[in-house]
Amino acid sequence: MNTRSRSGGRRSQSERRDTARTAILDAAIALLAEGGYASMTLADIGERAGCSRSLATHYFGSKPRLIAAVIAHIVDRDPGRIPDPSLRGVERLRAEAATVIHGLRSRPLPVRAYHVIAHQAATTVPQIRPAIHRQNLAFRDLIRQALREGVEDGDLLPELDVEASAVALTAMLRGIVWEWFSDGELDLTSCERALEQQITAWRASSR
């Protein structure tokens, strides 16, 4: 592992720690995407990261704690994952849907790793369930807010059940991701059309 900073001097202990931590998280993402959760060990992750086999244990202590850090790493490191915050209403809905599909096309490794984690959270590793649950609630809240804005702006049907529609659109997006997860040949262009048809069905102008 490189011990020099970008300026050419020797890196500080803090810089070396941050570099090693990031390498461990990236290695965990790759191993999750390739082989799943059960077969992955902290020693495997350290070795894949080019560190000592014990370093992942030193930094994170346990596999569930490392996985919680992986979730944050995936969510926080990619600014392209978040649409323009100035968008609202229908345009925000479309942007969120487009961002999900774009992620499947351009970031398959972290997306696959995240959904391996989500599956484990729902089945065999309850310790990581709260971290996934927080992400799910945050995304549903965002969709709910965009729907509410669309109704307020007069772009969506005034009688639209915002709560039910937020659950439905979130489930639709999650379902597309799970289909993609198990079917590498899934036609994402058709998925885009299906999402747009659903949003159009809620438009006030579609009557």
Backbone as a chain_set.jsonl record, in Angstrom:
{"seq": "MNTRSRSGGRRSQSERRDTARTAILDAAIALLAEGGYASMTLADIGERAGCSRSLATHYFGSKPRLIAAVIAHIVDRDPGRIPDPSLRGVERLRAEAATVIHGLRSRPLPVRAYHVIAHQAATTVPQIRPAIHRQNLAFRDLIRQALREGVEDGDLLPELDVEASAVALTAMLRGIVWEWFSDGELDLTSCERALEQQITAWRASSR", "coords": {"N": [[0.848, -1.197, 0.0], [0.593, 2.222, -0.813], [2.651, 4.618, 0.772], [3.031, 7.28, 0.479], [1.982, 10.693, 0.338], [-0.196, 12.747, -1.718], [1.202, 15.052, -2.166], [3.769, 14.219, -2.177], [5.204, 13.867, 0.122], [5.71, 11.889, 3.126], [2.887, 10.099, 4.214], [0.509, 10.957, 6.762], [-0.37, 9.262, 9.847], [-3.142, 9.284, 10.103], [-3.978, 9.674, 7.439], [-3.005, 7.309, 6.298], [-4.563, 5.472, 7.686], [-7.151, 6.166, 6.819], [-6.913, 5.577, 4.088], [-6.44, 2.821, 4.173], [-8.807, 1.968, 5.375], [-10.734, 2.689, 3.448], [-9.877, 1.043, 1.344], [-10.42, -1.453, 2.44], [-13.22, -1.357, 2.659], [-13.909, -1.109, -0.055], [-12.913, -3.543, -0.964], [-14.598, -5.278, 0.409], [-17.052, -4.682, -0.83], [-16.544, -5.659, -3.414], [-16.182, -8.42, -2.884], [-18.646, -9.092, -1.758], [-20.324, -8.636, -3.956], [-19.369, -10.549, -5.69], [-19.354, -13.092, -4.392], [-21.187, -13.2, -2.314], [-22.496, -12.959, 1.08], [-22.199, -14.947, 3.12], [-19.945, -16.557, 2.575], [-17.837, -14.852, 2.849], [-15.098, -13.649, 4.702], [-13.619, -11.673, 7.35], [-10.876, -11.839, 7.23], [-10.498, -12.566, 4.553], [-11.329, -10.197, 3.35], [-9.413, -8.326, 4.26], [-7.132, -9.396, 3.024], [-7.853, -9.198, 0.303], [-7.926, -6.452, 0.094], [-5.297, -5.828, 0.123], [-4.077, -5.521, 2.495], [-3.045, -6.458, 5.834], [-4.317, -9.606, 6.964], [-5.641, -9.323, 9.324], [-6.414, -6.713, 9.601], [-8.963, -5.72, 8.888], [-10.538, -6.728, 10.927], [-9.375, -5.351, 13.037], [-10.121, -2.673, 12.476], [-12.94, -2.766, 12.294], [-14.059, -4.79, 13.859], [-16.221, -6.731, 13.773], [-18.084, -8.709, 11.391], [-20.834, -7.863, 10.882], [-20.637, -5.157, 11.775], [-18.76, -4.139, 10.001], [-20.223, -4.424, 7.646], [-22.301, -2.609, 8.062], [-20.818, -0.274, 7.838], [-20.074, -0.511, 5.172], [-22.539, -0.124, 3.902], [-22.996, 2.631, 4.433], [-20.778, 3.62, 3.08], [-21.288, 2.939, 0.402], [-23.631, 4.422, -0.04], [-22.861, 7.067, 0.485], [-20.602, 7.75, -1.045], [-20.947, 8.3, -3.744], [-21.716, 10.946, -5.492], [-23.217, 11.181, -7.822], [-25.344, 9.582, -7.428], [-27.392, 10.973, -6.327], [-30.057, 12.904, -7.352], [-30.481, 16.225, -8.819], [-31.001, 18.473, -6.256], [-32.69, 20.635, -6.49], [-34.833, 19.947, -7.999], [-38.34, 19.166, -8.075], [-41.487, 17.627, -7.225], [-43.094, 16.111, -9.997], [-40.888, 16.103, -11.724], [-38.863, 15.483, -9.969], [-39.62, 12.893, -9.21], [-39.284, 11.568, -11.678], [-36.528, 11.934, -11.986], [-35.503, 10.501, -9.796], [-36.314, 7.886, -10.442], [-34.902, 7.575, -12.85], [-32.308, 7.713, -11.877], [-32.061, 5.375, -10.381], [-32.21, 3.413, -12.412], [-30.016, 4.193, -13.941], [-27.983, 3.638, -12.128], [-28.003, 0.837, -12.127], [-27.0, 0.381, -14.635], [-24.507, 1.685, -14.682], [-23.147, 1.383, -12.24], [-22.829, -1.371, -11.353], [-21.482, -3.079, -9.524], [-21.381, -1.95, -6.753], [-24.175, -1.701, -6.449], [-25.08, -4.336, -6.654], [-23.727, -5.424, -4.452], [-24.922, -3.979, -2.361], [-27.532, -4.979, -2.438], [-27.149, -7.648, -1.928], [-26.49, -7.357, 0.753], [-28.923, -6.28, 1.688], [-30.627, -8.461, 1.328], [-29.517, -10.289, 3.148], [-29.967, -8.862, 5.484], [-32.698, -9.042, 5.671], [-33.072, -11.689, 6.132], [-30.975, -13.523, 7.416], [-29.164, -12.032, 8.975], [-29.869, -10.191, 11.349], [-28.652, -8.069, 12.683], [-27.799, -6.134, 10.905], [-30.08, -5.142, 9.888], [-31.344, -2.687, 10.853], [-29.793, -0.626, 9.634], [-30.266, -0.954, 6.879], [-33.022, -0.624, 6.922], [-33.263, 2.067, 7.666], [-32.262, 3.332, 5.362], [-34.182, 2.508, 3.49], [-36.512, 3.738, 4.504], [-35.76, 6.434, 4.281], [-35.569, 6.745, 1.497], [-38.217, 6.188, 0.717], [-39.503, 8.295, 2.014], [-38.508, 10.434, 0.552], [-39.652, 9.947, -1.977], [-42.333, 10.173, -1.255], [-42.448, 12.883, -0.524], [-41.926, 14.098, -3.004], [-44.173, 13.272, -4.45], [-46.171, 14.544, -2.977], [-45.509, 17.207, -3.482], [-45.989, 17.232, -6.222], [-48.775, 16.973, -6.291], [-49.473, 19.351, -4.946], [-48.504, 21.207, -6.792], [-50.229, 20.905, -8.84], [-49.724, 19.098, -10.809], [-50.11, 16.412, -10.436], [-52.798, 14.101, -9.803], [-55.388, 15.498, -7.838], [-56.725, 13.941, -5.96], [-54.971, 11.94, -5.389], [-53.665, 9.268, -3.529], [-51.193, 9.831, -1.564], [-49.542, 8.484, 0.297], [-50.016, 5.716, -0.209], [-49.24, 5.658, -2.876], [-46.54, 6.324, -2.707], [-45.541, 4.061, -1.428], [-46.133, 2.206, -3.441], [-44.621, 3.075, -5.724], [-42.027, 2.991, -4.707], [-41.86, 0.244, -4.152], [-42.069, -0.715, -6.742], [-39.704, 0.233, -7.934], [-37.807, -1.053, -6.298], [-38.488, -3.665, -6.929], [-37.739, -3.821, -9.628], [-34.987, -3.614, -9.334], [-34.427, -6.009, -7.935], [-35.245, -7.867, -9.862], [-33.335, -7.323, -11.839], [-31.103, -8.072, -10.396], [-31.222, -10.836, -10.372], [-31.413, -11.418, -13.009], [-29.425, -10.886, -15.493], [-29.959, -10.1, -18.063], [-32.103, -8.453, -18.087], [-34.392, -6.185, -19.539], [-33.737, -3.027, -19.342], [-34.591, -0.728, -20.557], [-37.271, -1.214, -21.121], [-38.12, -1.304, -18.492], [-37.771, 1.36, -17.788], [-39.756, 2.516, -19.384], [-42.029, 1.409, -18.186], [-41.957, 2.599, -15.648], [-42.291, 5.296, -16.353], [-44.85, 5.16, -17.478], [-46.33, 4.602, -15.193], [-45.971, 6.934, -13.641], [-47.101, 8.792, -15.401], [-49.746, 7.916, -15.35], [-50.594, 8.942, -12.966], [-50.728, 11.615, -13.488], [-52.36, 14.754, -13.545], [-53.095, 15.754, -15.972], [-53.592, 13.545, -17.458], [-56.134, 12.719, -17.535]], "CA": [[0.0, 0.0, 0.0], [1.417, 3.411, -0.974], [2.788, 5.393, 2.004], [3.301, 8.669, 0.122], [0.818, 11.546, 0.115], [-0.228, 13.316, -3.065], [2.214, 16.111, -2.263], [5.079, 13.587, -2.291], [5.731, 13.585, 1.445], [5.199, 10.685, 3.774], [1.528, 10.337, 4.69], [0.29, 10.884, 8.2], [-1.041, 8.042, 10.306], [-4.559, 9.436, 9.796], [-4.153, 9.436, 6.004], [-2.809, 5.879, 6.043], [-5.729, 4.778, 8.228], [-8.289, 6.41, 5.926], [-6.674, 4.833, 2.855], [-6.646, 1.393, 4.458], [-10.232, 1.753, 5.645], [-11.43, 2.739, 2.16], [-9.511, -0.159, 0.602], [-11.151, -2.57, 3.047], [-14.628, -1.238, 2.266], [-14.008, -1.431, -1.485], [-12.709, -4.986, -1.087], [-15.823, -5.928, 0.886], [-18.049, -4.515, -1.888], [-16.218, -6.596, -4.493], [-16.419, -9.794, -2.434], [-20.098, -9.262, -1.63], [-20.907, -8.721, -5.296], [-18.898, -11.755, -6.378], [-19.61, -14.37, -3.729], [-22.195, -13.162, -1.269], [-22.141, -12.612, 2.461], [-21.864, -16.074, 3.992], [-18.611, -17.097, 2.312], [-16.846, -13.79, 3.013], [-14.578, -13.471, 6.05], [-12.841, -10.449, 7.528], [-9.519, -12.119, 6.748], [-10.568, -12.473, 3.085], [-11.447, -8.787, 2.981], [-8.105, -7.714, 4.46], [-6.23, -9.881, 1.982], [-8.285, -8.613, -0.978], [-7.606, -5.023, 0.14], [-3.854, -5.64, 0.1], [-3.661, -5.23, 3.863], [-2.903, -7.684, 6.606], [-5.587, -10.317, 7.102], [-6.283, -8.95, 10.592], [-6.685, -5.281, 9.682], [-10.407, -5.482, 8.856], [-11.011, -6.973, 12.294], [-8.876, -4.249, 13.868], [-10.885, -1.451, 12.231], [-14.394, -2.896, 12.361], [-14.421, -5.648, 14.977], [-17.086, -7.855, 13.407], [-18.607, -8.618, 10.03], [-21.993, -6.958, 10.819], [-20.221, -3.756, 11.893], [-18.149, -3.758, 8.732], [-21.281, -4.309, 6.642], [-22.97, -1.319, 8.296], [-19.94, 0.744, 7.255], [-20.171, -0.663, 3.715], [-23.78, 0.534, 3.485], [-22.746, 4.076, 4.418], [-19.772, 3.879, 2.046], [-21.973, 2.881, -0.891], [-24.625, 5.489, -0.137], [-22.287, 8.411, 0.607], [-19.421, 8.062, -1.85], [-21.257, 8.549, -5.15], [-22.62, 12.092, -5.627], [-24.099, 10.992, -8.961], [-26.5, 8.806, -7.005], [-28.422, 11.888, -5.832], [-30.468, 13.866, -8.382], [-30.437, 17.648, -8.513], [-31.936, 18.736, -5.154], [-33.637, 21.712, -6.812], [-36.001, 19.359, -8.655], [-39.441, 18.863, -7.173], [-42.682, 17.083, -7.835], [-42.999, 15.1, -11.047], [-39.518, 16.044, -12.233], [-38.061, 14.751, -8.978], [-39.97, 11.48, -9.356], [-38.614, 11.054, -12.874], [-35.086, 11.913, -11.739], [-35.196, 9.385, -8.895], [-36.448, 6.652, -11.212], [-33.786, 7.519, -13.806], [-31.083, 7.472, -11.123], [-32.027, 3.946, -10.054], [-31.874, 2.668, -13.63], [-28.632, 4.545, -14.292], [-27.107, 2.902, -11.224], [-27.903, -0.545, -12.59], [-26.18, 0.354, -15.845], [-23.163, 2.26, -14.547], [-22.504, 1.028, -10.967], [-23.393, -2.678, -10.994], [-20.824, -3.734, -8.394], [-21.948, -1.527, -5.47], [-25.609, -1.986, -6.39], [-25.211, -5.763, -6.355], [-23.288, -5.625, -3.072], [-25.94, -3.427, -1.459], [-28.71, -5.841, -2.391], [-26.748, -8.83, -1.156], [-26.631, -6.964, 2.154], [-30.348, -6.146, 1.987], [-31.175, -9.815, 1.444], [-29.059, -10.848, 4.416], [-30.65, -8.14, 6.565], [-34.088, -9.512, 5.748], [-33.153, -13.134, 6.375], [-30.117, -14.216, 8.372], [-28.274, -11.174, 9.765], [-30.719, -9.105, 11.84], [-27.867, -6.947, 13.202], [-27.644, -5.075, 9.901], [-31.406, -4.74, 9.422], [-31.662, -1.269, 11.074], [-29.132, 0.253, 8.661], [-31.014, -1.062, 5.626], [-34.35, -0.054, 7.158], [-33.138, 3.536, 7.616], [-32.132, 3.73, 3.957], [-35.476, 2.306, 2.842], [-37.429, 4.793, 4.955], [-35.323, 7.715, 3.718], [-35.934, 6.785, 0.082], [-39.675, 6.291, 0.624], [-39.855, 9.665, 2.412], [-38.187, 11.306, -0.579], [-40.693, 9.737, -2.984], [-43.573, 10.73, -0.699], [-42.37, 14.336, -0.62], [-42.061, 14.471, -4.418], [-45.585, 13.087, -4.804], [-46.94, 15.617, -2.326], [-45.231, 18.432, -4.241], [-46.676, 17.124, -7.501], [-50.196, 17.292, -6.042], [-49.546, 20.785, -4.631], [-48.224, 21.976, -8.004], [-51.29, 20.666, -9.807], [-49.261, 18.191, -11.863], [-50.625, 15.082, -10.137], [-54.226, 14.087, -9.459], [-55.605, 16.051, -6.502], [-57.199, 12.898, -5.049], [-53.955, 10.891, -5.297], [-53.282, 8.794, -2.198], [-49.742, 10.019, -1.583], [-48.884, 7.44, 1.076], [-50.084, 4.455, -0.954], [-48.468, 5.797, -4.121], [-45.124, 6.267, -2.34], [-45.234, 2.645, -1.214], [-46.209, 1.5, -4.725], [-43.502, 3.415, -6.6], [-40.822, 2.442, -4.075], [-41.877, -1.206, -4.382], [-41.816, -0.941, -8.169], [-38.276, 0.446, -8.154], [-37.092, -2.149, -5.636], [-38.744, -4.879, -7.696], [-36.887, -3.787, -10.819], [-33.617, -3.923, -8.913], [-34.337, -7.437, -7.63], [-35.289, -8.582, -11.137], [-32.007, -7.149, -12.44], [-30.154, -8.814, -9.577], [-31.268, -12.251, -10.72], [-31.496, -11.568, -14.464], [-28.514, -9.93, -16.11], [-30.456, -9.707, -19.38], [-33.334, -7.675, -17.931], [-34.484, -5.045, -20.453], [-33.903, -1.834, -18.511], [-35.356, 0.269, -21.317], [-38.678, -1.523, -20.838], [-38.366, -0.881, -17.107], [-37.925, 2.82, -17.825], [-41.084, 2.813, -19.932], [-43.025, 1.044, -17.184], [-41.946, 3.635, -14.61], [-42.888, 6.51, -16.911], [-46.287, 4.917, -17.599], [-46.942, 4.731, -13.875], [-45.995, 8.358, -13.273], [-48.077, 9.434, -16.285], [-51.092, 7.556, -14.885], [-50.93, 9.805, -11.825], [-50.74, 13.009, -13.897], [-53.67, 15.388, -13.643], [-53.386, 15.987, -17.385], [-53.846, 12.295, -18.155], [-57.587, 12.47, -17.575]], "C": [[0.88, 1.242, 0.0], [1.458, 4.223, 0.316], [3.093, 6.849, 1.731], [2.003, 9.437, -0.088], [0.865, 12.08, -1.3], [0.829, 14.389, -3.244], [3.622, 15.538, -2.327], [5.71, 13.271, -0.957], [5.141, 12.315, 2.022], [3.841, 10.989, 4.389], [1.448, 10.205, 6.192], [-0.383, 9.568, 8.565], [-2.529, 8.093, 9.975], [-4.84, 9.167, 8.319], [-3.997, 7.962, 5.669], [-4.006, 5.073, 6.542], [-6.931, 4.941, 7.311], [-8.142, 5.632, 4.62], [-6.938, 3.347, 3.058], [-8.117, 1.093, 4.673], [-11.025, 1.738, 4.334], [-11.129, 1.494, 1.336], [-10.257, -1.378, 1.132], [-12.619, -2.53, 2.633], [-14.821, -1.575, 0.794], [-13.82, -2.93, -1.719], [-13.956, -5.745, -0.65], [-16.921, -5.832, -0.167], [-17.796, -5.529, -3.006], [-16.529, -8.035, -4.089], [-17.907, -10.069, -2.256], [-20.738, -9.458, -2.997], [-20.55, -10.038, -5.981], [-19.402, -13.04, -5.724], [-20.633, -14.369, -2.626], [-21.614, -12.934, 0.117], [-21.555, -13.794, 3.227], [-20.43, -16.548, 3.816], [-17.498, -16.084, 2.549], [-16.407, -13.696, 4.47], [-13.818, -12.152, 6.137], [-11.405, -10.64, 7.049], [-9.468, -12.031, 5.22], [-10.567, -11.013, 2.638], [-10.109, -8.084, 3.127], [-7.121, -8.111, 3.381], [-6.572, -9.262, 0.631], [-7.914, -7.133, -1.054], [-6.108, -4.753, 0.056], [-3.298, -5.263, 1.446], [-3.366, -6.551, 4.571], [-4.283, -8.305, 6.79], [-6.34, -9.901, 8.357], [-6.746, -7.5, 10.636], [-8.182, -4.967, 9.653], [-11.014, -5.704, 10.235], [-10.586, -5.834, 13.213], [-9.734, -3.001, 13.713], [-12.374, -1.602, 12.565], [-14.891, -3.876, 13.429], [-15.232, -6.881, 14.623], [-17.611, -7.642, 11.996], [-19.86, -7.736, 9.957], [-21.616, -5.482, 10.931], [-19.543, -3.274, 10.622], [-19.222, -3.558, 7.662], [-22.06, -3.012, 6.817], [-22.134, -0.183, 7.709], [-19.96, 0.683, 5.734], [-21.423, 0.031, 3.195], [-23.565, 2.041, 3.385], [-21.775, 4.454, 3.31], [-20.42, 3.898, 0.665], [-22.886, 4.085, -1.077], [-23.964, 6.857, -0.243], [-21.239, 8.757, -0.44], [-19.734, 8.502, -3.265], [-22.227, 9.715, -5.28], [-23.564, 11.974, -6.807], [-25.345, 10.204, -8.625], [-27.673, 9.707, -6.649], [-28.795, 12.874, -6.933], [-30.356, 15.308, -7.895], [-31.458, 17.974, -7.417], [-32.932, 19.851, -5.44], [-34.88, 21.185, -7.52], [-37.085, 19.063, -7.634], [-40.573, 18.215, -7.964], [-42.407, 16.014, -8.872], [-41.574, 14.982, -11.573], [-38.605, 15.321, -11.253], [-38.355, 13.249, -9.041], [-39.237, 10.86, -10.545], [-37.101, 10.944, -12.657], [-34.699, 10.758, -10.825], [-35.279, 8.054, -9.633], [-35.274, 6.491, -12.177], [-32.476, 7.2, -13.099], [-30.953, 6.003, -10.743], [-31.601, 3.137, -11.274], [-30.424, 2.94, -14.051], [-27.645, 3.784, -13.404], [-26.924, 1.457, -11.649], [-26.986, -0.651, -13.811], [-24.721, 0.736, -15.566], [-22.444, 1.853, -13.263], [-22.944, -0.368, -10.522], [-22.772, -3.298, -9.752], [-21.381, -3.258, -7.052], [-23.439, -1.787, -5.352], [-25.832, -3.448, -6.027], [-24.818, -6.035, -4.904], [-24.346, -5.143, -2.083], [-27.127, -4.385, -1.342], [-28.403, -7.236, -1.85], [-26.931, -8.539, 0.329], [-28.107, -6.888, 2.545], [-31.003, -7.506, 2.172], [-30.774, -10.438, 2.778], [-29.749, -10.17, 5.598], [-32.065, -8.656, 6.767], [-34.19, -10.974, 6.164], [-32.297, -13.586, 7.55], [-29.243, -13.334, 9.257], [-29.063, -9.976, 10.297], [-29.94, -7.902, 12.366], [-27.744, -5.81, 12.194], [-28.989, -4.577, 9.383], [-31.698, -3.256, 9.673], [-31.028, -0.333, 10.048], [-29.846, 0.224, 7.32], [-32.387, -0.414, 5.776], [-34.307, 1.471, 7.096], [-33.033, 4.03, 6.181], [-33.455, 3.587, 3.218], [-36.463, 3.403, 3.218], [-37.056, 6.139, 4.341], [-35.722, 7.83, 2.25], [-37.443, 6.923, -0.083], [-40.142, 7.694, 1.013], [-39.608, 10.644, 1.268], [-39.246, 11.185, -1.669], [-42.009, 10.34, -2.519], [-43.585, 12.256, -0.833], [-42.541, 14.798, -2.061], [-43.506, 14.322, -4.884], [-46.439, 14.209, -4.21], [-46.747, 16.936, -3.074], [-45.953, 18.406, -5.58], [-48.16, 17.435, -7.379], [-50.348, 18.786, -5.791], [-49.358, 21.651, -5.874], [-49.294, 21.804, -9.081], [-50.891, 19.732, -10.933], [-49.779, 16.772, -11.668], [-52.068, 15.187, -9.68], [-54.453, 14.593, -8.035], [-56.055, 15.003, -5.489], [-56.177, 11.776, -4.857], [-53.657, 10.545, -3.839], [-51.757, 8.795, -2.147], [-49.027, 8.885, -0.857], [-48.86, 6.117, 0.314], [-49.238, 4.515, -2.218], [-46.974, 5.765, -3.848], [-44.684, 4.827, -2.11], [-45.177, 1.912, -2.559], [-45.001, 1.797, -5.606], [-42.186, 2.89, -6.027], [-40.731, 0.943, -4.326], [-41.571, -1.531, -5.843], [-40.322, -0.801, -8.479], [-37.455, -0.679, -7.527], [-37.277, -3.455, -6.412], [-37.902, -4.953, -8.949], [-35.456, -4.158, -10.454], [-33.461, -5.407, -8.613], [-34.415, -8.283, -8.896], [-33.934, -8.516, -11.836], [-30.966, -7.99, -11.718], [-30.084, -10.282, -9.987], [-31.269, -12.499, -12.232], [-30.64, -10.494, -15.128], [-28.961, -9.439, -17.469], [-31.74, -8.874, -19.292], [-33.292, -6.432, -18.827], [-34.776, -3.783, -19.638], [-34.653, -0.727, -19.241], [-36.852, 0.04, -21.128], [-39.05, -1.12, -19.424], [-38.564, 0.629, -17.033], [-39.303, 3.198, -18.345], [-42.176, 2.507, -18.906], [-43.109, 2.09, -16.078], [-42.604, 4.916, -15.115], [-44.394, 6.342, -17.084], [-46.989, 5.074, -16.257], [-47.038, 6.191, -13.451], [-47.02, 9.105, -14.115], [-49.505, 9.14, -15.834], [-51.537, 8.408, -13.715], [-51.062, 11.272, -12.222], [-52.16, 13.537, -14.014], [-54.076, 15.577, -15.092], [-53.721, 14.722, -18.133], [-55.327, 11.945, -18.232], [-58.165, 12.812, -18.923]], "O": [[1.843, 1.298, 0.765], [0.41, 4.493, 0.902], [3.388, 7.595, 2.665], [1.037, 8.897, -0.627], [1.855, 11.889, -2.007], [1.303, 14.613, -4.357], [4.58, 16.289, -2.512], [6.657, 12.488, -0.894], [4.197, 11.743, 1.477], [3.667, 12.032, 5.019], [2.2, 9.457, 6.816], [-0.897, 8.856, 7.703], [-3.119, 7.077, 9.61], [-5.825, 8.509, 7.983], [-4.751, 7.418, 4.861], [-4.419, 4.106, 5.902], [-7.65, 3.977, 7.048], [-9.119, 5.091, 4.101], [-7.574, 2.697, 2.229], [-8.619, 0.073, 4.202], [-11.885, 0.879, 4.134], [-12.025, 0.945, 0.696], [-10.677, -2.237, 0.357], [-13.195, -3.563, 2.293], [-15.785, -2.249, 0.431], [-14.488, -3.517, -2.57], [-14.327, -6.743, -1.269], [-17.652, -6.8, -0.381], [-18.726, -6.178, -3.484], [-17.088, -8.789, -4.885], [-18.377, -11.163, -2.571], [-21.586, -10.332, -3.177], [-21.339, -10.575, -6.758], [-19.828, -13.966, -6.413], [-20.927, -15.417, -2.051], [-20.41, -12.743, 0.291], [-20.535, -13.658, 3.904], [-19.768, -16.901, 4.792], [-16.322, -16.435, 2.454], [-17.244, -13.668, 5.371], [-13.422, -11.586, 5.118], [-10.791, -9.711, 6.523], [-8.517, -11.49, 4.657], [-9.894, -10.643, 1.676], [-9.699, -7.335, 2.24], [-6.365, -7.28, 2.878], [-5.677, -8.848, -0.106], [-7.622, -6.617, -2.133], [-5.686, -3.603, -0.066], [-2.185, -4.747, 1.545], [-3.434, -7.622, 3.969], [-5.295, -7.603, 6.772], [-7.55, -10.105, 8.447], [-7.397, -7.09, 11.596], [-8.624, -4.038, 10.328], [-11.896, -4.959, 10.66], [-11.357, -5.403, 14.07], [-10.046, -2.337, 14.702], [-12.995, -0.663, 13.064], [-16.043, -3.785, 13.853], [-14.954, -7.969, 15.128], [-17.584, -6.528, 11.473], [-19.952, -6.918, 9.043], [-22.21, -4.642, 10.255], [-19.731, -2.129, 10.21], [-19.136, -2.626, 6.862], [-22.439, -2.38, 5.831], [-22.683, 0.765, 7.147], [-19.871, 1.718, 5.075], [-21.379, 0.7, 2.162], [-23.908, 2.656, 2.376], [-21.932, 5.496, 2.674], [-20.129, 4.775, -0.147], [-22.911, 4.695, -2.145], [-24.446, 7.72, -0.976], [-21.003, 9.936, -0.704], [-18.854, 9.039, -3.938], [-23.439, 9.515, -5.191], [-24.62, 12.606, -6.805], [-26.29, 10.148, -9.413], [-28.822, 9.266, -6.665], [-27.932, 13.614, -7.406], [-30.159, 15.564, -6.707], [-32.656, 17.774, -7.619], [-33.916, 20.002, -4.716], [-35.877, 21.898, -7.63], [-36.798, 18.75, -6.478], [-40.606, 18.253, -9.194], [-41.59, 15.12, -8.656], [-41.104, 13.876, -11.839], [-37.677, 14.625, -11.664], [-37.441, 12.431, -8.938], [-38.652, 9.782, -10.441], [-36.473, 9.979, -13.092], [-33.68, 10.104, -11.05], [-34.415, 7.193, -9.468], [-34.719, 5.401, -12.308], [-31.627, 6.499, -13.649], [-29.855, 5.448, -10.778], [-30.73, 2.273, -11.177], [-29.705, 2.031, -14.464], [-26.597, 3.338, -13.873], [-25.826, 0.909, -11.547], [-26.288, -1.649, -13.992], [-23.806, 0.162, -16.158], [-21.22, 1.969, -13.203], [-23.398, -0.519, -9.388], [-23.465, -3.979, -8.996], [-21.822, -4.094, -6.263], [-23.926, -2.067, -4.257], [-26.677, -3.762, -5.189], [-25.496, -6.789, -4.205], [-24.632, -5.814, -1.091], [-27.664, -4.574, -0.25], [-29.3, -7.927, -1.369], [-27.458, -9.366, 1.072], [-28.497, -7.374, 3.607], [-31.833, -7.688, 3.062], [-31.602, -11.045, 3.458], [-30.076, -10.821, 6.591], [-32.568, -8.702, 7.889], [-35.273, -11.447, 6.509], [-32.834, -13.992, 8.58], [-28.634, -13.836, 10.203], [-28.946, -8.871, 9.765], [-30.506, -6.815, 12.486], [-27.6, -4.65, 12.581], [-29.035, -3.687, 8.534], [-32.253, -2.603, 8.79], [-31.65, 0.646, 9.636], [-30.017, 1.267, 6.689], [-32.86, 0.266, 4.865], [-35.208, 2.097, 6.538], [-33.646, 5.035, 5.822], [-33.812, 4.444, 2.41], [-37.167, 3.935, 2.36], [-37.932, 6.899, 3.927], [-36.164, 8.89, 1.806], [-37.905, 7.689, -0.928], [-41.073, 8.226, 0.408], [-40.393, 11.565, 1.043], [-39.688, 12.191, -2.224], [-42.723, 10.953, -3.311], [-44.599, 12.847, -1.207], [-43.23, 15.786, -2.315], [-44.005, 15.161, -5.634], [-47.321, 14.749, -4.877], [-47.7, 17.689, -3.276], [-46.471, 19.428, -6.03], [-48.74, 18.081, -8.253], [-51.24, 19.423, -6.35], [-49.979, 22.706, -5.997], [-49.263, 22.479, -10.11], [-51.629, 19.582, -11.908], [-49.876, 16.011, -12.63], [-52.507, 16.242, -9.223], [-53.768, 14.15, -7.114], [-55.801, 15.15, -4.293], [-56.487, 10.765, -4.226], [-53.425, 11.433, -3.019], [-51.111, 7.865, -2.632], [-48.015, 8.379, -1.343], [-47.816, 5.475, 0.203], [-48.595, 3.532, -2.587], [-46.21, 5.239, -4.658], [-43.604, 4.419, -2.535], [-44.283, 1.098, -2.789], [-44.414, 0.878, -6.178], [-41.331, 2.404, -6.767], [-39.668, 0.426, -4.669], [-40.89, -2.514, -6.136], [-39.751, -1.62, -9.199], [-36.524, -1.197, -8.144], [-36.345, -4.251, -6.537], [-37.401, -6.021, -9.302], [-34.796, -4.915, -11.165], [-32.459, -6.007, -8.999], [-33.733, -9.303, -9.002], [-33.443, -9.517, -12.357], [-30.063, -8.55, -12.339], [-29.017, -10.894, -9.955], [-31.143, -13.638, -12.683], [-31.067, -9.352, -15.302], [-28.412, -8.466, -17.986], [-32.387, -8.619, -20.308], [-32.289, -5.719, -18.868], [-35.926, -3.511, -19.291], [-35.282, 0.119, -18.606], [-37.615, 0.996, -20.99], [-40.161, -0.65, -19.178], [-39.426, 1.115, -16.3], [-39.946, 4.099, -17.808], [-43.138, 3.264, -18.776], [-44.2, 2.43, -15.621], [-43.38, 5.548, -14.397], [-45.144, 7.292, -16.858], [-48.096, 5.606, -16.183], [-48.076, 6.63, -12.957], [-47.735, 9.963, -13.597], [-50.376, 10.005, -15.922], [-52.736, 8.579, -13.494], [-51.462, 12.097, -11.4], [-53.05, 12.853, -14.519], [-55.265, 15.564, -15.412], [-54.093, 14.776, -19.306], [-55.72, 10.994, -18.909], [-59.369, 12.665, -19.134]]}, "num_chains": 1, "name": "protein.A"}
